[in-house]
């Protein structure tokens, strides 16, 4: 059931004492969970519910729109990040990529009242592990948290068909000869910069993104193109006819 709304940013909450107790009480390390939602009542209700689960520890809480979200993720180092998608709209995919870059081992779960299927497709393309509607019972959310840590995924039935068709279309385009069709526009920009020999920090500076985000995009490029190195990725790009990205300095010289 959706909880009442609460406006304003939420201060991150860490309870190291509770976490240490859980580790001692349980032979297995508990799942470290970060809850990111702008509505305090939701994170409080979930944290209270999950406090009864010996295998899940709410290691941190913050607002989804907290400007320090990436830094919080790096500090908490969660196994699972549950975040509300609504504040990001169509840019939810980029947010998923930023979170994955901040802590590559984390699984990102969308916990949202957002029902826009296009946003679900964008999140799935970015590698989100699950999308849970807020009206779902909290027990379902618990099961999803455990499931994604075992490599499972979960999407609402009303979204799943469109998501699968979209991902299949991506694969079909790649098989039809456009191997780069599976890449996002930002991934294409990174790949074009890689073709010139520029490295992570140089690419980050030119595209005005962080080095961690460049690293995440690079990993996505390797996975989507089924390659294992920068050299293979660049070779695939050249074979597909992709043109390298001119640096700003080069562009200025030719203008």
C-alpha positions as a Markdown table, in Angstrom:
| # | Residue | x | y | z |
|---|---|---|---|---|
| 1 | Unk | 0.0 | 0.0 | 0.0 |
| 2 | Unk | 1.3 | 3.5 | -0.9 |
| 3 | Unk | 2.3 | 5.4 | 2.2 |
| 4 | Unk | 1.3 | 9.1 | 2.7 |
| 5 | Unk | 3.6 | 11.6 | 1.0 |
| 6 | Unk | 6.2 | 13.6 | 2.9 |
| 7 | Unk | 8.0 | 16.5 | 1.3 |
| 8 | Unk | 11.6 | 17.5 | 1.7 |
| 9 | Unk | 15.0 | 15.8 | 1.7 |
| 10 | Unk | 15.7 | 13.1 | 4.2 |
| 11 | Unk | 19.0 | 12.9 | 6.1 |
| 12 | Unk | 20.9 | 9.7 | 5.6 |
| 13 | Unk | 20.5 | 7.3 | 8.5 |
| 14 | Unk | 23.2 | 4.8 | 9.4 |
| 15 | Unk | 23.0 | 2.4 | 12.3 |
| 16 | Unk | 26.4 | 0.7 | 12.6 |
| 17 | Unk | 25.5 | -0.8 | 16.0 |
| 18 | Unk | 22.4 | -2.6 | 14.6 |
| 19 | Unk | 24.4 | -3.8 | 11.6 |
| 20 | Unk | 27.2 | -5.2 | 13.8 |
| 21 | Unk | 24.6 | -7.0 | 15.9 |
| 22 | Unk | 23.0 | -8.6 | 12.9 |
| 23 | Unk | 26.4 | -9.8 | 11.7 |
| 24 | Unk | 27.0 | -11.5 | 15.0 |
| 25 | Unk | 23.5 | -13.0 | 15.2 |
| 26 | Unk | 23.6 | -14.4 | 11.7 |
| 27 | Unk | 26.4 | -16.6 | 10.3 |
| 28 | Unk | 25.7 | -15.1 | 6.9 |
| 29 | Unk | 26.3 | -11.4 | 6.1 |
| 30 | Unk | 22.9 | -9.6 | 5.9 |
| 31 | Unk | 21.9 | -8.0 | 2.7 |
| 32 | Unk | 22.9 | -4.3 | 3.0 |
| 33 | Unk | 20.0 | -2.2 | 1.7 |
| 34 | Unk | 20.0 | 1.5 | 0.9 |
| 35 | Unk | 16.5 | 3.1 | 0.7 |
| 36 | Unk | 16.3 | 6.3 | -1.4 |
| 37 | Unk | 12.9 | 8.0 | -1.4 |
| 38 | Unk | 11.9 | 11.6 | -0.9 |
| 39 | Unk | 9.0 | 10.5 | 1.4 |
| 40 | Unk | 10.2 | 9.9 | 4.9 |
| 41 | Unk | 7.1 | 7.9 | 5.9 |
| 42 | Unk | 7.9 | 5.3 | 3.3 |
| 43 | Unk | 11.5 | 4.7 | 4.2 |
| 44 | Unk | 10.6 | 4.6 | 7.9 |
| 45 | Unk | 7.7 | 2.1 | 7.3 |
| 46 | Unk | 10.0 | -0.1 | 5.2 |
| 47 | Unk | 12.9 | 0.1 | 7.7 |
| 48 | Unk | 10.5 | -0.9 | 10.5 |
| 49 | Unk | 9.2 | -3.8 | 8.5 |
| 50 | Unk | 12.6 | -5.0 | 7.5 |
| 51 | Unk | 14.0 | -4.8 | 11.0 |
| 52 | Unk | 12.3 | -8.1 | 11.7 |
| 53 | Unk | 14.2 | -9.8 | 8.9 |
| 54 | Unk | 17.5 | -11.3 | 10.1 |
| 55 | Unk | 19.0 | -11.4 | 6.6 |
| 56 | Unk | 18.3 | -7.8 | 5.6 |
| 57 | Unk | 19.9 | -4.7 | 7.1 |
| 58 | Unk | 18.8 | -1.2 | 6.2 |
| 59 | Unk | 22.3 | 0.2 | 6.1 |
| 60 | Unk | 21.2 | 3.7 | 5.0 |
| 61 | Unk | 18.3 | 6.0 | 4.1 |
| 62 | Unk | 18.2 | 9.2 | 2.1 |
| 63 | Unk | 16.1 | 11.1 | -0.4 |
| 64 | Unk | 16.1 | 10.0 | -4.0 |
| 65 | Unk | 16.9 | 13.5 | -5.0 |
| 66 | Unk | 19.6 | 14.0 | -2.5 |
| 67 | Unk | 22.5 | 15.8 | -4.3 |
| 68 | Unk | 24.9 | 13.6 | -2.4 |
| 69 | Unk | 23.3 | 10.4 | -3.5 |
| 70 | Unk | 26.3 | 9.0 | -5.4 |
| 71 | Unk | 28.6 | 9.8 | -2.4 |
| 72 | Unk | 26.1 | 8.1 | -0.1 |
| 73 | Unk | 26.1 | 5.0 | -2.2 |
| 74 | Unk | 29.9 | 4.9 | -2.2 |
| 75 | Unk | 29.9 | 5.3 | 1.6 |
| 76 | Unk | 27.2 | 2.8 | 2.4 |
| 77 | Unk | 28.4 | 0.2 | -0.3 |
| 78 | Unk | 25.0 | -1.5 | -0.4 |
| 79 | Unk | 24.1 | -4.8 | -1.9 |
| 80 | Unk | 20.8 | -3.5 | -3.0 |
| 81 | Unk | 19.7 | 0.1 | -3.7 |
| 82 | Unk | 15.9 | 0.7 | -3.7 |
| 83 | Unk | 15.1 | 4.0 | -5.2 |
| 84 | Unk | 11.9 | 5.9 | -6.3 |
| 85 | Unk | 11.9 | 6.5 | -10.0 |
| 86 | Unk | 9.3 | 9.3 | -10.2 |
| 87 | Unk | 11.6 | 12.3 | -9.7 |
| 88 | Unk | 13.8 | 11.2 | -12.7 |
| 89 | Unk | 11.1 | 10.5 | -15.3 |
| 90 | Unk | 12.5 | 9.6 | -18.6 |
| 91 | Unk | 16.0 | 10.0 | -17.2 |
| 92 | Unk | 15.6 | 7.0 | -14.9 |
| 93 | Unk | 18.0 | 4.9 | -17.0 |
| 94 | Unk | 20.7 | 7.5 | -16.6 |
| 95 | Unk | 20.2 | 7.4 | -12.8 |
| 96 | Unk | 20.4 | 3.6 | -12.7 |
| 97 | Unk | 23.7 | 3.8 | -14.6 |
| 98 | Unk | 25.1 | 6.5 | -12.2 |
| 99 | Unk | 24.2 | 4.2 | -9.2 |
| 100 | Unk | 25.8 | 1.2 | -10.9 |
| 101 | Unk | 28.9 | 3.2 | -11.5 |
| 102 | Unk | 29.1 | 4.4 | -7.9 |
| 103 | Unk | 29.1 | 0.9 | -6.6 |
| 104 | Unk | 29.3 | -1.7 | -9.4 |
| 105 | Unk | 28.4 | -4.6 | -7.0 |
| 106 | Unk | 25.0 | -3.2 | -6.1 |
| 107 | Unk | 21.7 | -4.3 | -7.6 |
| 108 | Unk | 19.3 | -1.4 | -8.3 |
| 109 | Unk | 15.6 | -2.0 | -7.5 |
| 110 | Unk | 13.0 | 0.6 | -8.5 |
| 111 | Unk | 10.3 | 1.0 | -5.8 |
| 112 | Unk | 7.9 | 3.4 | -7.4 |
| 113 | Unk | 4.4 | 4.6 | -8.0 |
| 114 | Unk | 5.5 | 5.4 | -11.6 |
| 115 | Unk | 3.5 | 3.4 | -14.1 |
| 116 | Unk | 5.1 | 4.7 | -17.3 |
| 117 | Unk | 6.1 | 1.6 | -19.2 |
| 118 | Unk | 8.7 | 3.6 | -21.3 |
| 119 | Unk | 10.4 | 4.4 | -18.0 |
| 120 | Unk | 10.5 | 0.7 | -17.2 |
| 121 | Unk | 12.1 | 0.0 | -20.6 |
| 122 | Unk | 14.7 | 2.7 | -20.0 |
| 123 | Unk | 15.5 | 1.2 | -16.6 |
| 124 | Unk | 15.7 | -2.3 | -17.9 |
| 125 | Unk | 18.1 | -1.2 | -20.7 |
| 126 | Unk | 20.3 | 0.4 | -18.1 |
| 127 | Unk | 20.5 | -2.8 | -16.1 |
| 128 | Unk | 18.0 | -2.4 | -13.3 |
| 129 | Unk | 17.4 | -5.6 | -11.4 |
| 130 | Unk | 13.7 | -5.1 | -10.6 |
| 131 | Unk | 10.8 | -2.7 | -10.6 |
| 132 | Unk | 8.3 | -3.0 | -7.7 |
| 133 | Unk | 5.1 | -1.0 | -7.6 |
| 134 | Unk | 4.6 | 0.7 | -4.2 |
| 135 | Unk | 1.1 | -0.7 | -3.8 |
| 136 | Unk | 2.6 | -4.2 | -3.6 |
| 137 | Unk | 2.7 | -5.8 | -0.2 |
| 138 | Unk | 5.9 | -5.3 | 1.7 |
| 139 | Unk | 6.4 | -9.0 | 1.8 |
| 140 | Unk | 6.8 | -8.9 | -2.0 |
| 141 | Unk | 9.5 | -6.2 | -1.7 |
| 142 | Unk | 11.3 | -8.4 | 0.8 |
| 143 | Unk | 11.2 | -11.4 | -1.6 |
| 144 | Unk | 12.5 | -9.2 | -4.5 |
| 145 | Unk | 15.4 | -7.9 | -2.4 |
| 146 | Unk | 16.5 | -11.5 | -1.7 |
| 147 | Unk | 15.8 | -12.6 | -5.2 |
| 148 | Unk | 18.0 | -10.0 | -7.0 |
| 149 | Unk | 20.9 | -10.9 | -4.7 |
| 150 | Unk | 20.6 | -14.4 | -6.2 |
| 151 | Unk | 20.6 | -13.1 | -9.7 |
| 152 | Unk | 16.8 | -13.0 | -10.3 |
| 153 | Unk | 14.8 | -10.1 | -11.8 |
| 154 | Unk | 11.3 | -8.9 | -11.3 |
| 155 | Unk | 9.0 | -6.6 | -13.3 |
| 156 | Unk | 5.2 | -6.0 | -13.0 |
| 157 | Unk | 3.2 | -8.1 | -15.4 |
| 158 | Unk | 1.8 | -5.1 | -17.1 |
| 159 | Unk | 5.3 | -3.8 | -17.9 |
| 160 | Unk | 7.0 | -7.1 | -18.6 |
| 161 | Unk | 5.6 | -7.7 | -22.1 |
| 162 | Unk | 6.6 | -4.3 | -23.4 |
| 163 | Unk | 10.0 | -4.6 | -21.8 |
| 164 | Unk | 10.7 | -8.0 | -23.3 |
| 165 | Unk | 9.6 | -6.9 | -26.8 |
| 166 | Unk | 11.8 | -3.8 | -26.6 |
| 167 | Unk | 14.8 | -5.8 | -25.6 |
| 168 | Unk | 14.1 | -8.4 | -28.3 |
| 169 | Unk | 13.9 | -5.6 | -30.8 |
| 170 | Unk | 17.3 | -4.4 | -29.7 |
| 171 | Unk | 18.7 | -7.8 | -30.3 |
| 172 | Unk | 17.0 | -8.1 | -33.7 |
| 173 | Unk | 18.5 | -4.8 | -34.8 |
| 174 | Unk | 21.9 | -6.0 | -33.8 |
| 175 | Unk | 21.5 | -9.3 | -35.6 |
| 176 | Unk | 20.3 | -7.4 | -38.7 |
| 177 | Unk | 23.7 | -5.8 | -39.1 |
| 178 | Unk | 23.5 | -2.7 | -36.9 |
| 179 | Unk | 25.6 | -4.0 | -34.1 |
| 180 | Unk | 25.7 | -0.6 | -32.4 |
| 181 | Unk | 21.9 | -0.2 | -32.2 |
| 182 | Unk | 22.0 | -1.8 | -28.8 |
| 183 | Unk | 24.0 | 1.1 | -27.4 |
| 184 | Unk | 22.4 | 4.1 | -25.8 |
| 185 | Unk | 23.3 | 7.6 | -27.2 |
| 186 | Unk | 25.6 | 8.2 | -24.3 |
| 187 | Unk | 27.4 | 4.9 | -24.8 |
| 188 | Unk | 27.9 | 5.7 | -28.4 |
| 189 | Unk | 29.5 | 9.0 | -27.4 |
| 190 | Unk | 31.9 | 7.2 | -25.1 |
| 191 | Unk | 32.7 | 4.6 | -27.8 |
| 192 | Unk | 33.4 | 7.3 | -30.3 |
| 193 | Unk | 35.8 | 9.0 | -27.8 |
| 194 | Unk | 37.4 | 5.7 | -27.2 |
| 195 | Unk | 38.2 | 5.3 | -30.9 |
| 196 | Unk | 40.5 | 8.4 | -30.7 |
| 197 | Unk | 42.6 | 6.7 | -28.0 |
| 198 | Unk | 41.3 | 9.0 | -25.2 |
| 199 | Unk | 41.2 | 7.5 | -21.7 |
| 200 | Unk | 38.5 | 7.6 | -19.0 |
| 201 | Unk | 39.3 | 10.9 | -17.3 |
| 202 | Unk | 39.7 | 12.6 | -20.7 |
| 203 | Unk | 36.4 | 11.3 | -21.9 |
| 204 | Unk | 34.7 | 12.3 | -18.6 |
| 205 | Unk | 36.0 | 15.8 | -19.0 |
| 206 | Unk | 34.8 | 16.2 | -22.6 |
| 207 | Unk | 31.4 | 14.7 | -21.9 |
| 208 | Unk | 31.0 | 16.5 | -18.5 |
| 209 | Unk | 30.4 | 13.3 | -16.6 |
| 210 | Unk | 32.3 | 11.5 | -13.9 |
| 211 | Unk | 35.1 | 9.0 | -14.5 |
| 212 | Unk | 32.9 | 6.4 | -12.7 |
| 213 | Unk | 30.1 | 7.0 | -15.1 |
| 214 | Unk | 32.5 | 6.6 | -18.0 |
| 215 | Unk | 33.7 | 3.3 | -16.5 |
| 216 | Unk | 30.1 | 2.1 | -16.2 |
| 217 | Unk | 29.3 | 3.0 | -19.8 |
| 218 | Unk | 32.5 | 1.2 | -20.9 |
| 219 | Unk | 31.4 | -2.0 | -19.1 |
| 220 | Unk | 28.0 | -1.7 | -20.7 |
| 221 | Unk | 29.6 | -1.3 | -24.1 |
| 222 | Unk | 31.7 | -4.4 | -23.6 |
| 223 | Unk | 28.7 | -6.5 | -22.5 |
| 224 | Unk | 26.3 | -5.3 | -25.2 |
| 225 | Unk | 28.9 | -5.8 | -28.0 |
| 226 | Unk | 30.1 | -9.1 | -26.5 |
| 227 | Unk | 33.7 | -7.9 | -26.4 |
| 228 | Unk | 36.3 | -8.0 | -23.6 |
| 229 | Unk | 38.7 | -5.1 | -24.3 |
| 230 | Unk | 38.9 | -1.6 | -25.5 |
| 231 | Unk | 40.7 | -2.8 | -28.6 |
| 232 | Unk | 37.9 | -5.2 | -29.5 |
| 233 | Unk | 35.2 | -2.5 | -28.8 |
| 234 | Unk | 37.0 | 0.0 | -31.1 |
| 235 | Unk | 37.4 | -2.7 | -33.8 |
| 236 | Unk | 33.7 | -3.5 | -33.7 |
| 237 | Unk | 32.9 | 0.2 | -33.9 |
| 238 | Unk | 35.1 | 0.8 | -37.0 |
| 239 | Unk | 33.7 | -2.4 | -38.6 |
| 240 | Unk | 30.2 | -0.9 | -38.1 |
| 241 | Unk | 31.2 | 2.4 | -39.7 |
| 242 | Unk | 31.1 | 4.5 | -36.6 |
| 243 | Unk | 33.1 | 7.8 | -36.9 |
| 244 | Unk | 35.4 | 8.8 | -34.0 |
| 245 | Unk | 34.6 | 11.8 | -31.9 |
| 246 | Unk | 36.6 | 14.9 | -32.5 |
| 247 | Unk | 37.9 | 16.6 | -29.4 |
| 248 | Unk | 36.8 | 20.2 | -28.7 |
| 249 | Unk | 40.3 | 21.4 | -29.6 |
| 250 | Unk | 40.2 | 19.7 | -33.0 |
| 251 | Unk | 36.7 | 21.1 | -33.6 |
| 252 | Unk | 38.0 | 24.6 | -32.9 |
| 253 | Unk | 40.9 | 24.2 | -35.3 |
| 254 | Unk | 38.6 | 23.2 | -38.2 |
| 255 | Unk | 36.0 | 25.9 | -37.6 |
